[in-house]
């Protein structure tokens, strides 16, 4: 029985993922400045967690250390993140969000609220209540398995 539920949940996650992505942003309206998703997710993870070692950030972002190096290089070049060597072990590098990066995330959040709001305004109040309740539940459950 549990195996069937897991299979059905997996199917539903794959089924709804494109709809979430499609409805999150209007394809013809790009957030400005335009950044790849991995770059944005990297900034979000840093905001949620504070300073992180490169290896921990790569793990949370689900990318290789080589991919993360390119992402962090791009973000640092644009002034969105800071690299700090560990004074005890200079091979260990910590990444943190810069004030410019934090400001960018705030701008993205405002723009995203406007874009998502335009789509969600089409729904009746009871659908919004239901969606809010269920997404809060999903977020709480996924948080339990995230660590």
N, C-alpha and C positions, 0 to 999 in steps of 0.2 A: 504494500500500500504506500509506504513512504517513498519507495523508488518511483512509483507512478506519479506521485505528487511532484517529485523533483523533476521528472521528465516534462510534466505539464508546465511547471514554473519556468523551466529552461526554454521551452517552446514559446511561452508567452513573452519572456524577456526578449528573445530574438524577434518575435513578431512586432512588439511595440517599439523596439529601439529605433527603427527608421522614422516612425511617427513622432517620437520625442525629438529626434534631431530636426526633422522637417518643421515641426511646430515651434521649436525653440527660437528659430530665426527665420525671417523671411529671406529666401535665397537671393533676391535681387537687392537686398539692403544689407551691406556688410558693416559690421561694427568697425569703428574707426579709432585708432589706426588698426589696420588689418593685420592680425597675427594668426599663425596656424593654431589649431586646437591644442596641440601638445604644449605650445608656449603658454597659452591661456591657462590650461590645467596645471602647469608647473607653477604659475603665479598663484593660483587658487590654493594649491597644496601648501605653498610657503606661507600664505596668509593664515591658513588653518593651523599650521604646525610651528610656525616660527622658523628659526635657523635649522637647517638640516644638513647632514653630511651628504656629499654627492651620492654615495652608495644608497643611503636611505631614501633620498629623493628619487633616484632611478627606480628603486623598488616600488615606491608609492605611485609613481607615474607609469609603471609597467613598461619601461624601456630599458635598453642596454646602457651601460655606462658610456659607450661611444656615442650613442644617440643623445644621451643627456648632455654630454660635453658640447655637442653642436648647439643644442637648445640653449644651454646656459651661456655659451659664447654669444649667441645672437641676442639674448635678453640683456646680457651685461653690456654689449656694444650699444644697445639702445637705452641703457641707463635704468632698466627695470629691476635688476638684481645686483647684489654685491657678493663678491667672493672674499672669504676670510680664511686665511690659513690658520690651523690650530697651532698655538704657540708651543705646545708640547710635542707635536708631531706634524711637521710641515707638509708631509704627504697627504694629510687629512685636510680636505677643504670643506668649509661650511658655506652654504648658500643662504642668503637672506633677501627678503623683499626690500627694495629701496623705497623711499618716499614717492618717487616717480612711479614705481610699479604699483604701489598701493593706490595712488591717484588714478592710474590707468584702470585698475580693477573696479574702482568706484564708478568711473565713466562707463565701463562695459556693463556694470550692473544696471545703471540708469537706462542705457540704451536697450538692454535686454528686457527690462521691465516694460518699456514702451512697446517693443516689438511683440513680446508674448501677450501683453495686455490687449493689443489690437485683435489678436486671434481669440483670446479667451472671452472678450467682451461679447462675442457672438453666442456664448452659452447662457442658458437660464441660471438663475441663482442657485437652484437645487443641484444642478450639475457641478457648479463651482464648489459648493459645499462638499459634495461627494468626492470630487477630485482632490480637494484639499485634505480631507480626512484620510483618504486612501494613500496619497503620496506621503503624508506625515507618517503613516503606519509603515509604509515601505521603507522610508528613510530610517526609521527607528530600527526596523528588523535588519536592514543591510548594515547599519552601524554595528550591530552585535557580531556580525561575521567579518567585519572589515579588518580587525586587528590581527 
